[in-house]
C-alpha cells in the first residue's frame, strides 16, 4: 500500500497541549480521524493567535486550507494529553504549509505527523491573494 510521505522540519516555532475529550473517541475506543483533524485545527488557531492573527484576519486576509495530509503512528485515548508542535515552511507566493507533530505529552510517543497547506484569500474580491509579508516575517 502506498503511503503519503512528507518531510517534517527539524525545528518547531510553537507548541501547545490538547486534552483528548470523550467526544473525540470513536466506536473503537480511540481518537477518530475526524476528531484528530479538529484537534489540529485547534492547535492551528492557537498558533495563529500566538503570532497575533486569526484564520479570518491575517493582515486583512483570510486563510483557507488547500490540502491536508495526515500519517498516523499510534493511538490516543480518552483523557490523554497531547503535545502538538507546529512549524511553517514550503512558502510560495500565495501561502505555505503548516506542519504538525503530535505526541503523547506524558511519554512522548509519536501519535501523528501532518501538514496543511494554507493559502490567503480575499473574500471581498473572492480570490486567492499573495501571502502578506508581515505573516511571512512573523513565522520565519
Secondary structure by P-SEA (a helix, b strand, c coil): cbbbbbbbcccccbbbbbbbccccccccccccaaaaaaaaaaaaaaaaaaacccccccccbbbbbcbbbbbbcccccccbbbbbbbbbccccccbbbbbbbbcccccccccccbbbbbbbbcccccccccccaaaaaaac
